[in-house]
Amino acid sequence: MEHHKIYHSRRVPYRDSQIIVEGPVPPAQLKTYRMHRDLDAFRRPKDQFEALVEIAELPEGRIILSRLDDEIVGYVTFHYPDEMEQWSQGNMEDLIELGAIEVADDYRGLGLGKRMIQLAFEDGQLENMITFTTEYYWHWDLEKSGLSVWDYRQMMEKLMKSVDMVWFATDDPEICSHPANCLMVKIGKQVPLSSVEQFDRVRFRQRFMY
């Protein structure tokens, strides 16, 4: 499977400086940066930074990040689904997960999440892939955002729709465990019909549902 990785960078004015939005960032370059202390939604910043480097080293892995000088203030990850999850059971080389999205508290409201995701799809880099993301309400920062579960869900849907990801039905138990959870998918223009059909089999374990 060929993984097209074309590095891009954009500058976002911030106070008297600029935030760099860039990626996919190679592991050697990534290792020269440091993690903002507030990027702790999934694990401690040091551990999360190590996880980002590991993903960047994968053939399919992509790290898109926002940084102020050498400090990472936001990131988005792309990688194959975990082998323990339902999404890996089709053994699909052209199915990739848009995984973690995180922006440090002081840098929210700048549109960095949208900029990072859009940059990942530039120049048709993922047109040969089915890209999916699983949105679980227990990962959402409801407390700091002040949003209700449904307002946060709407915000995440709007973010994903900025790169033409759309809602897909599934019988995945975790997604079905709460009505706010959802599956969002973008099928690249170069993805063969056979892969789309295989993805349908993956997202519906109970065949009678599709």
Summary of the structure (lengths in Angstrom):
residues: 210
radius of gyration: 16.9
end to end distance: 28.1
largest distance: 57.8
contacts: 625
relative contact order: 0.14
helix: 34%
strand: 27%
